[in-house]
Amino acid sequence: MEFAKIRIKAEEMLYNILWTNFAGDTLLSLLPASSQNDSLAHLLSGEYLQVTKELTPDIYKIFQEALESLDFHHPINLYISGNKDINASILPSHDPEDPHIIIINSGLADILTSDEIKFVIGHEIGHLAFDSLNLDRLLDFIFAEKESFAGYNLKITTWKKLVELNADRLGLLACQDLNTAASALFKISSGMNPTALGIDMDKYIKNFDLFFENYNSDIIEKDLNGSHPLISIRVKMLEHFSGTSCFSEFISKKKLINGSDNEEEYRPLLLPILIYGDSPINNMRKKFIAISGIIAATSDGELNEDELQTILGALSGFDLFPRVIMKLYANMSEKQLIATLTEAIDFILNENPEENMAMIHFLCRIIISDNVIKPEEVLFLLNFAGSYLHLNKNETLRVIAGQIHDGFTPNL
């Protein structure tokens, strides 16, 4: 089935950026081939139950119906684990002779209906359908045991959330009912049974309109490190998808004939994911980073690549496309830049006076990023810190000395 027709365009764009920037075609071929042998040995240890026609006919029937709905033909085995956590996962096969493995924890299986299990199975297959697991594998290899993705944190975490929304669409195709999908998501996120609570699922879905009407970016920013979007976003994205001609044709003809929908129609639902950093203070931080970064980097008369990458790295913590911001300010006059920078600094320090130290640390990192320290650069730091950041000479010199000690290596 041509699942690419229902792929969320923002996810596909970020996937292509990440795949290209991390040389996916080259590096993936260099990774050692993985085998399911170790996983299978663990699965057969007795803590997992394989779903088969003979052993578990009811669940096996549900499993096969989900696969048939999605017309997915690569071998997949389904296991139920003894884990009481409310979760499911997939172990992808990188060998065409090995089956993929879906694992549903008993804690989740115990609370789902038959059709809700189809949603979960479809969701896990969704991770296979759009090839996202290959990029996950590549990122796991590159950033193994690292606490962050360097300047790619925001791009990667945003992409991972959009991947979940793609997978939800296949979950909906597998169960073929919006209320069933919403009920499954409710159980997964809360552990509660909406039927036992007497929840009307139509009203439950409608209630999420209030979230978007009262959207506050500060709330979303606290969710940055989560691997999944907020349930409000997931449910409303599924509601939108269920109303498309693509979905109705799939229900009636069992094929994906047309593309899913117009991205502009559902883009407002994605804004809480795509515009992280859009709070007033973070908008001011972006202005400070871009403008002060350019001024600091050119204080010696030139902007080199190391300095530019330092600025872009800092901006990438607040915006998916930092180069766009840099181009915006590159076209401003010097008078406009100084006025905008002054406004940003005043706003930030009025909100968080102690942030002046983080600001001077950032500027120091730019100055030493090219492993060359020039007198005019030190003079710039002293003047800027005194004029804009309310730091005296000794405070600034201590920061400069600390940055040199921690991160300066002269060029050979």
C-alpha positions in Angstrom: 0.0 0.0 0.0 1.3 3.5 -0.8 1.6 4.9 2.7 3.7 7.8 1.4 0.3 9.4 0.3 -0.6 10.0 3.9 2.8 11.0 5.2 2.9 14.3 7.1 4.9 16.7 5.0 6.7 18.4 7.9 7.9 15.0 9.1 9.1 14.1 5.6 11.0 17.4 5.3 12.8 17.0 8.6 13.6 13.4 7.8 15.2 14.4 4.5 17.2 17.2 6.3 18.5 14.8 9.0 19.1 11.9 6.6 21.2 14.2 4.3 23.1 16.0 7.0 24.0 12.8 8.7 25.0 11.1 5.4 22.4 8.4 5.9 23.0 6.6 2.6 26.7 6.3 3.4 26.7 5.7 7.1 23.9 3.2 7.2 25.8 0.9 4.9 28.7 1.0 7.4 26.7 -0.1 10.4 27.1 -3.7 11.4 24.3 -5.9 10.3 22.0 -6.7 13.2 20.3 -10.0 13.8 17.1 -11.0 15.6 18.8 -14.0 17.1 19.6 -12.3 20.4 16.1 -10.8 20.6 14.5 -14.2 19.7 16.5 -15.9 22.4 15.2 -13.4 24.9 11.6 -13.7 23.7 11.7 -17.4 23.9 12.9 -17.3 27.5 9.4 -17.7 28.9 8.7 -14.1 29.8 7.1 -13.4 26.4 4.1 -15.2 24.8 4.1 -15.4 21.0 0.7 -14.9 19.4 -0.1 -17.9 17.2 -3.2 -19.3 15.7 -2.9 -22.5 17.8 -1.9 -20.9 21.1 -3.8 -17.6 21.2 -6.5 -17.8 18.4 -8.5 -14.8 19.4 -5.6 -12.3 19.5 -4.1 -14.0 16.4 -7.3 -13.2 14.5 -7.2 -9.6 15.6 -3.5 -9.4 14.6 -4.2 -10.9 11.1 -7.1 -8.6 10.6 -4.9 -5.5 11.3 -2.3 -6.8 8.9 -4.9 -7.4 6.2 -6.4 -4.0 6.6 -3.0 -2.4 6.0 -2.1 -4.8 3.2 1.3 -5.2 4.9 3.1 -8.4 3.7 6.6 -8.4 5.3 6.7 -11.1 8.0 5.8 -9.8 11.5 5.6 -11.8 14.8 3.5 -10.5 17.7 4.5 -11.1 21.3 2.8 -10.3 24.6 5.3 -9.5 27.3 4.8 -9.9 31.1 5.7 -6.3 31.6 2.9 -4.4 33.3 3.9 -1.0 31.9 1.3 0.4 29.5 3.4 0.4 26.4 4.1 -1.4 23.1 7.2 -1.4 20.8 8.6 -2.8 17.6 12.0 -4.5 17.0 12.7 -4.0 13.3 14.4 -6.6 11.2 17.3 -5.5 9.1 17.5 -8.9 7.4 14.8 -9.8 4.8 14.9 -13.3 6.2 14.0 -12.3 9.7 10.5 -11.1 10.8 9.8 -7.8 12.4 8.7 -8.2 16.0 5.9 -6.2 17.7 5.7 -6.5 21.5 2.6 -5.4 23.5 3.1 -5.3 27.2 0.5 -7.2 29.2 -0.2 -4.0 31.1 -1.5 -2.6 27.9 -3.1 -5.7 26.4 -5.2 -6.1 29.6 -7.0 -2.8 29.2 -7.5 -2.7 25.4 -10.5 -3.9 23.4 -10.0 -6.0 20.2 -10.3 -3.0 18.0 -8.0 -0.9 20.2 -5.3 -3.6 19.9 -5.6 -3.2 16.1 -4.9 0.5 16.6 -1.7 -0.3 18.5 -0.6 -2.9 16.0 -1.2 -0.4 13.1 0.7 2.3 15.0 3.7 0.1 15.4 3.6 -0.9 11.7 3.5 2.8 11.0 7.1 3.0 12.2 8.1 0.6 9.5 6.0 2.1 6.7 7.8 5.4 6.5 11.3 4.1 7.0 11.7 6.1 10.2 13.4 3.3 12.0 16.4 3.5 9.7 17.0 7.1 10.7 16.4 6.1 14.4 19.1 3.4 14.0 21.5 5.9 12.4 20.9 8.5 15.2 21.3 5.9 17.9 24.7 4.9 16.4 26.0 8.5 16.1 24.8 9.7 19.4 25.2 6.5 21.4 25.5 7.2 25.2 25.5 11.0 24.6 23.1 13.1 26.6 22.2 15.4 23.7 22.1 15.6 19.9 24.5 18.6 19.9 22.8 21.4 17.8 20.2 18.9 16.5 18.2 18.5 19.7 15.2 20.4 18.5 15.2 19.0 15.0 15.4 15.4 16.2 12.9 15.7 19.0 10.4 17.5 16.7 10.9 14.8 14.0 10.3 12.0 16.5 7.0 13.6 17.5 5.9 13.9 13.9 6.8 10.3 13.4 4.4 9.3 16.1 1.6 11.2 14.3 2.4 9.4 11.1 2.2 6.1 12.9 -1.1 7.1 14.5 -2.6 7.4 11.0 -1.8 3.8 10.3 -3.3 2.9 13.6 -6.5 4.6 12.6 -6.5 2.8 9.2 -6.1 -0.5 11.1 -9.0 0.0 13.5 -11.0 2.2 11.1 -12.8 4.1 13.8 -11.9 7.5 15.4 -13.5 6.9 18.8 -11.6 3.6 19.0 -8.3 5.3 18.3 -9.0 8.1 20.7 -10.0 5.5 23.4 -6.8 3.6 22.9 -4.7 6.8 23.2 -6.7 7.8 26.4 -5.9 4.4 28.0 -2.2 4.5 26.9 -1.7 8.0 28.3 -3.7 7.7 31.5 -4.1 4.0 32.3 -7.8 4.6 32.9 -10.8 3.1 31.1 -13.0 5.7 29.5 -16.0 3.4 29.4 -15.8 2.6 33.1 -15.6 6.4 33.8 -18.6 7.0 31.6 -16.7 9.3 29.2 -18.5 10.2 26.0 -15.7 9.9 23.4 -17.3 12.4 21.0 -17.3 15.0 23.8 -13.8 13.9 24.9 -12.5 14.7 21.4 -14.4 17.9 21.1 -13.0 19.0 24.5 -9.5 19.3 23.0 -10.6 22.3 21.0 -10.2 24.3 24.3 -6.5 23.4 24.3 -5.9 25.0 20.9 -8.1 28.0 21.7 -6.0 28.6 24.9 -2.6 27.4 23.5 0.3 28.6 25.6 3.8 28.0 24.1 5.3 28.0 27.6 3.4 24.8 28.4 4.6 23.1 25.3 8.2 24.0 26.0 8.1 21.9 29.1 7.2 19.0 26.8 10.3 19.3 24.6 12.1 16.2 25.8 9.1 14.0 25.5 9.3 11.4 22.7 5.5 11.7 21.9 3.3 14.6 21.2 0.7 15.7 23.7 -2.5 13.5 23.5 -4.5 16.6 22.5 -2.5 17.0 19.4 -2.6 13.3 18.6 -6.4 13.0 18.9 -7.2 16.2 17.0 -4.8 15.1 14.2 -6.6 11.8 13.9 -10.0 13.6 13.9 -8.8 15.7 11.0 -7.4 12.7 9.1 -10.7 10.8 9.7 -12.6 13.5 7.9 -10.5 13.4 4.7 -11.6 11.8 1.4 -8.5 9.6 1.6 -9.7 8.0 4.8 -13.3 7.6 3.6 -12.1 6.0 0.3 -9.8 3.6 2.3 -12.8 2.5 4.4 -15.0 1.9 1.3 -12.4 0.6 -1.2 -9.5 -0.6 1.1 -7.0 1.4 -0.9 -5.2 4.7 -0.5 -6.3 6.3 -3.7 -5.7 10.0 -3.1 -3.3 12.0 -1.0 -4.3 12.5 2.6 -5.3 16.2 2.8 -4.1 19.8 2.4 -1.3 20.3 4.9 -2.4 23.9 5.4 -5.7 22.6 6.9 -4.0 20.7 9.7 -0.9 22.9 10.2 -2.6 24.8 13.1 -2.7 21.5 15.0 1.0 21.1 14.5 2.0 24.5 15.6 2.6 23.5 19.3 5.2 21.1 18.0 6.7 23.2 15.2 7.1 26.5 16.9 8.8 25.5 20.1 10.6 28.6 21.4 7.8 30.9 20.4 7.2 32.4 23.9 8.0 36.1 24.3 11.2 35.5 26.2 12.5 32.9 23.8 11.7 35.1 20.8 13.9 37.7 22.5 16.6 35.1 23.2 16.7 34.3 19.5 17.1 37.9 18.6 19.9 38.3 21.2 21.8 35.1 20.0 21.6 36.1 16.3 22.4 39.8 16.5 25.0 39.8 19.4 26.5 36.7 17.8 27.0 38.4 14.5 28.5 41.5 16.2 30.8 39.4 18.4 32.0 37.3 15.5 32.8 40.3 13.3 34.5 42.3 16.1 37.8 41.3 14.5 36.6 42.2 11.0 35.5 38.7 9.8 32.9 36.0 10.3 34.4 32.6 9.9 32.7 29.2 9.8 33.5 28.1 13.3 31.9 31.3 14.7 28.9 30.9 12.5 28.4 27.3 13.6 28.5 28.4 17.2 25.8 30.9 16.6 23.6 28.5 14.6 24.1 25.8 17.4 22.8 28.2 20.0 19.9 29.3 17.8 19.0 25.6 17.0 17.9 25.2 20.6 15.0 27.6 20.0 14.2 27.3 16.3 14.1 24.5 13.7 15.6 26.6 11.0 18.3 28.9 12.5 19.8 29.9 9.1 16.5 31.6 8.2 16.8 33.7 11.3 20.4 34.6 10.5 19.3 35.7 6.9 16.6 37.8 8.4 19.0 39.9 10.5 21.7 39.9 7.8 19.3 42.2 5.8 18.8 44.7 8.6 20.5 48.0 8.8 23.0 48.5 11.7 20.6 51.0 13.3 17.8 48.4 13.2 20.1 45.7 14.6 21.2 47.8 17.6 17.6 48.8 18.4 16.4 45.2 18.2 19.3 43.9 20.2 18.8 46.6 22.9 15.1 45.7 23.1 15.9 42.0 23.4 18.5 42.5 26.2 16.2 44.8 28.2 13.3 42.3 28.0 15.4 39.3 29.0 17.2 41.0 31.9 13.9 42.5 33.1 12.5 38.9 33.2 15.7 37.2 34.4 18.4 39.6 35.7 20.8 36.7 36.3 20.8 35.7 32.6 23.5 38.3 31.9 26.0 35.7 32.8 24.7 33.2 30.3 24.8 36.0 27.7 28.5 36.8 28.3 29.4 33.1 28.3 27.7 32.7 24.9 29.7 35.6 23.5 32.9 34.3 24.9 32.3 30.9 23.2 31.9 32.7 19.9 35.2 34.6 20.3 37.2 31.5 21.1 35.4 29.1 18.7 38.0 29.8 15.9 40.9 29.1 18.4 42.3 32.6 17.9 41.9 35.4 20.5 42.6 38.9 19.3 42.9 42.1 21.4 39.9 43.7 19.6 37.8 40.7 20.5 38.6 41.0 24.2 38.0 44.7 24.1 34.6 44.1 22.5 33.6 41.7 25.3 34.6 44.1 28.0 32.7 47.0 26.4 29.6 45.0 25.5 29.4 43.5 29.0 29.7 46.9 30.6 27.3 48.7 28.3 24.6 46.1 27.8 24.9 43.4 30.5 25.7 45.5 33.6 28.8 43.5 34.3 32.0 45.1 35.6 35.5 44.5 34.1 36.5 42.0 36.8 33.3 39.9 36.3 33.8 39.8 32.6 37.5 38.9 32.8 36.7 36.0 35.1 34.2 34.7 32.6 36.7 35.1 29.7 39.4 33.3 31.8 37.0 30.5 32.6 36.0 30.0 28.9 39.6 30.0 27.8 40.5 27.4 30.5 37.6 25.2 29.5 37.4 25.5 25.7 40.4 27.2 24.1 43.1 25.3 22.1 45.4 27.5 20.0 45.7 26.5 16.3 48.8 24.6 15.4 
